[in-house]
């Protein structure tokens, strides 16, 4: 399959993280345990709701990602 076009270039992602953005991996916990980006927080997509989103800091941007391109 074709790789989707990234929303952020790596350099922009690094800039956002340096400014305090929160990196959220939405993969299932077992996949997150195997591999994830440094500093990422795991909130599996199936568990993403108002309660789990409330654990994030509202004053800081959130960047969600998923690397399941299969």
N, C-alpha and C positions, 0 to 999 in steps of 0.2 A: 504494500500500500504506500501511498504518498504521505510524507511527513507533513503535518499541519504547519502553517506558518506561525512562528512564535509571535506572541503578543508583545513581548519584551525581548530586546536583544540582551545578551549576557551582560554587556557593559552597563546598560540601563538598570537591569536587575540588581547588579552590584551597587550601583549608585543609590537605588531605592532602599536596599538593605542597610547601607551605611547611614542613611538618614533615619533609620529606625523602623522601616516597614517590617511587618510580621509575615513570615513565610509559612503558609499552611499547606501541608501535603494531604490531599483528600483520598489517598489510596487506603485500602483496608489495612488494619493494624499489622497483620502478618506480613504484608508486602512492605510496609513502612519499616518493620523490624529488620527485614533483609537489606534494604537500601533506601536511603533518602538523602536529600541535600543537607549539608551542615547547617545546624541552627533551625531546621524546620520543626514545626509543631504538627502533630498528627490529629486531624479531625476527619475520620472517614466520612465520605460523602453521604453514606446511608445514615450516619449519626449527626449530620449537620442540621441543626435546628436552632431555635432562639436560645435554648439553654446552653448548648455547646458554643454557639457564637458569642455568648455573653462572657466566655472565658478570655476572649480577645480584648486587647486594649482599644477602646473606641477612638482615642485620640491619635492612634497610629495607623497608617495605611496597612491593608491586608493584601497579600499576593497569594492566591491559591493556585496550586498546580497539581497535575496528575500526569505521570509518565507512561500510562497504559495506552500505547499506540497500536496494539495488536489488532 
